C-alpha cells in the first residue's frame, strides 16, 4: 500500500486531495502538509525512519505555486536524496509540465482534480514503486477518436479536431498541438503522433516538429537552410528531412 503526502498551501484543496487519496484502495495512508517547508521536514523524518519505518513516504502529491519554497524547488531538493519519494505534481497551471518531467515526476495532474484522473496518477505511482495492491475501480477505456485529440485543462475536456492542427512541437514527454486559435499540451510523445497521423498528411521536419502538409504555405531556401511557413510561424527543416519534405510538397495535390 502506498504511503502518501499531499502538499498544498490552500487548506480546502489540501483537505479534498487527502480525502480523495484516502479513498483509493491502493493508498495505505495519506497525510497533508500546508507548505513545502513543512513537507520537507516530514520527508526528512520519513527518510530517517527508513523505507519500512512508521513514518515512511512513498509518493508526494505536490502543488507547484506556493509561497516561499515552491513545489519545483522541493522536487529539485528531493533529487539529491539517496531514496527520495516519488513525486506527482498537482497544479492549476500547465506551463510547468516540461520542468516537472525533467525532474522525473511520475505524473502531472491539473486542478480541479477529478477522482478518475487522480486514480490514474496513483496507478502510475504504484507501478513505479512496484506496489501490488487491489485495483481501484476502473474507468471504461475507449479507442481514441481518430479525428480528434482529447485535451484536459482545469477540469474542462476539449476535443480538438486533428484537421485544425497546423503543427506539433515536442516538449519532453509532452507534445504541444498548435492551431490557428491557440495551443494545447498533451501527454503524447511526438513519435507516437508521427506514426498515428502519417496517413493524415503529417510529416516530421525536425526532431522537435511535426507539420501538417496542408497547412504549409511556403517552402523557403536560404543559403542552404530550409524552412517552412505555417500560418505566420517559420519553422526550420533539418537537413535529413529536407529532401523528403520537398518531394512530398511537389506531389501534393
C-alpha positions in Angstrom: 0.0 0.0 0.0 1.3 3.4 -0.9 2.0 5.9 1.9 1.3 9.4 0.5 1.9 13.0 1.5 -0.1 15.8 -0.1 1.3 19.3 -0.2 -0.8 22.4 -0.9 -1.0 25.9 0.8 -4.7 26.1 0.1 -6.4 24.3 3.0 -9.7 23.3 1.3 -7.8 22.0 -1.7 -5.4 20.1 0.6 -8.2 18.5 2.5 -10.0 17.4 -0.6 -6.9 15.9 -2.0 -6.1 14.0 1.2 -9.8 12.8 1.2 -9.6 11.5 -2.4 -6.2 9.8 -1.8 -7.5 8.0 1.3 -10.5 6.8 -0.7 -8.2 5.0 -3.1 -7.7 1.3 -2.1 -4.0 1.5 -3.2 -3.3 4.2 -0.7 -2.5 2.9 2.8 -2.2 6.4 4.5 -2.4 9.9 3.2 -1.4 13.0 5.2 -1.2 16.7 4.4 1.3 19.5 4.6 0.4 23.1 4.2 3.7 24.2 2.6 6.9 22.9 1.1 8.9 23.6 4.2 6.6 21.6 6.4 6.7 18.8 3.7 10.5 18.8 3.7 10.6 18.3 7.5 8.1 15.5 7.1 10.1 13.9 4.3 13.3 14.1 6.3 11.6 12.3 9.2 10.4 9.7 6.7 13.9 9.1 5.4 15.3 8.8 8.9 12.6 6.3 9.6 13.7 4.1 6.6 11.6 2.6 3.8 9.9 0.2 6.2 9.6 2.6 9.2 6.4 4.0 10.6 7.0 7.5 9.1 7.9 6.3 5.6 6.5 8.1 2.5 6.3 6.5 -0.9 4.9 9.3 -3.0 4.3 13.1 -2.6 1.4 14.8 -4.4 2.8 18.3 -4.8 1.4 21.7 -5.7 3.8 24.0 -7.6 2.9 27.6 -6.8 3.3 28.1 -3.1 4.7 31.0 -1.0 8.4 30.6 -0.1 9.8 27.3 -1.2 7.6 26.2 -4.2 6.9 22.7 -5.5 9.6 22.7 -8.2 12.2 23.8 -5.6 11.2 21.0 -3.3 11.3 18.4 -6.1 14.8 19.6 -7.0 15.9 19.1 -3.4 14.5 15.6 -3.4 16.6 14.6 -6.4 19.7 14.9 -4.1 18.3 12.3 -1.7 19.5 8.7 -1.9 16.0 7.2 -1.7 13.5 10.1 -2.4 9.8 9.5 -2.6 8.1 9.6 -5.9 6.6 13.0 -7.0 3.2 13.7 -8.6 2.6 17.4 -9.3 -0.9 18.6 -8.7 -1.4 22.2 -10.1 -3.7 24.6 -11.8 -1.1 25.6 -14.4 0.0 23.6 -17.4 3.1 25.7 -18.0 5.4 23.8 -15.8 4.9 20.3 -17.3 8.2 20.2 -19.1 10.2 21.2 -16.0 8.2 18.7 -13.9 9.1 15.7 -16.1 12.7 16.9 -16.3 12.6 16.3 -12.5 11.4 12.7 -13.2 7.8 13.3 -11.9 5.5 10.3 -12.1 2.6 12.4 -13.3 1.2 15.9 -13.8 -2.4 16.4 -12.7 -4.3 19.6 -13.4 -6.7 21.2 -10.9 -9.6 20.9 -10.2 -8.7 17.3 -9.5 -11.1 14.7 -10.8 -11.3 11.4 -9.0 -10.6 9.2 -12.0 -7.6 11.4 -13.1 -6.1 11.1 -9.6 -6.7 7.3 -9.6 -4.6 7.2 -12.8 -1.8 9.1 -11.1 -1.9 6.7 -8.2 -1.8 3.7 -10.6 1.4 5.1 -12.2 3.0 5.7 -8.8 2.1 2.2 -7.7 3.6 0.7 -10.9 6.8 2.8 -10.5 7.2 1.8 -6.9 6.4 -1.8 -7.7 3.5 -2.0 -5.4 0.9 -4.7 -5.9 -2.4 -3.8 -4.3 -6.1 -4.3 -5.0 -7.1 -2.3 -8.1 -9.1 0.9 -8.0 -12.4 1.0 -9.8 -11.5 1.3 -13.5 -12.9 3.8 -15.9 -14.1 2.2 -19.2 -11.4 2.6 -21.8 -12.4 3.5 -25.3 -10.4 3.5 -28.5 -9.0 7.0 -29.3 -11.1 9.1 -31.7 -9.0 9.3 -34.9 -10.5 12.7 -35.9 -10.0 14.4 -32.5 -7.5 14.8 -29.7 -8.7 14.9 -26.2 -7.2 17.8 -24.2 -7.8 18.4 -20.5 -7.3 21.7 -18.8 -8.7 23.0 -15.5 -11.3 20.3 -15.3 -12.6 21.0 -18.8 -12.3 18.4 -21.6 -11.9 19.7 -25.1 -11.9 17.7 -28.3 -9.6 19.3 -30.8 -10.1 18.3 -34.5 -6.9 16.8 -36.0 -7.6 18.8 -39.2 -7.3 22.0 -37.2 -3.8 21.2 -36.0 -1.1 23.0 -38.1 2.0 21.6 -36.4 3.1 19.8 -33.2 6.1 20.7 -31.0 7.9 18.2 -28.8 8.2 19.3 -25.1 9.8 16.5 -23.2 7.2 13.7 -22.6 4.6 16.1 -23.8 3.6 17.5 -27.2 2.2 20.9 -27.9 -0.5 21.0 -30.5 -0.7 24.3 -32.4 -3.9 25.5 -34.1 -5.0 28.9 -35.5 -6.8 29.5 -32.3 -4.1 28.6 -29.8 -2.1 25.7 -28.5 -2.7 22.7 -26.2 -0.4 20.5 -24.2 -1.0 16.7 -24.3 1.0 13.9 -22.8 1.7 12.0 -26.0 5.2 11.6 -27.4 5.9 13.2 -30.8 6.9 9.8 -32.2 3.5 8.4 -31.4 1.7 11.2 -33.1 4.0 10.9 -36.1 3.1 7.3 -36.5 -0.6 7.9 -35.8 -1.0 10.8 -38.2 1.3 9.9 -41.1 -1.6 8.8 -43.2 -3.3 12.2 -42.5 -0.6 14.2 -44.1 1.6 15.0 -41.1 5.4 14.8 -41.7 8.4 15.1 -39.5 10.6 18.1 -40.4 12.8 18.3 -37.4 13.4 16.3 -34.2 11.1 18.7 -32.4 8.5 19.4 -35.1 5.7 17.6 -36.9 3.8 19.6 -39.5 0.6 19.1 -41.5 1.4 19.4 -45.2 -1.9 21.1 -46.0 -1.0 23.9 -43.6 2.4 24.7 -45.2 2.1 28.0 -47.0 5.7 28.4 -48.2 9.0 26.4 -48.5 11.9 28.7 -48.1 15.6 28.1 -49.2 18.2 30.5 -47.9 22.0 29.8 -48.2 21.5 26.0 -47.8 19.0 26.5 -44.9 15.4 25.2 -45.4 12.3 26.4 -43.6 8.6 26.3 -44.0 5.9 28.9 -43.3 3.0 27.5 -41.3 0.5 30.3 -40.8 2.6 33.2 -39.6 5.3 31.0 -38.0 8.5 30.0 -39.7 9.9 26.5 -38.8 13.3 25.2 -39.6 13.6 22.0 -41.5 16.6 19.7 -40.6 18.8 18.5 -43.5 17.9 14.9 -43.0 14.2 15.7 -43.6 14.5 18.5 -46.3 14.6 16.3 -49.4 11.7 14.1 -48.3 9.6 17.2 -47.5 10.3 18.8 -50.9 9.3 15.6 -52.6 6.1 15.4 -50.6 5.2 19.1 -51.3 5.8 18.6 -55.1 3.5 15.7 -55.1 0.8 17.4 -53.0 -2.4 17.9 -54.9 
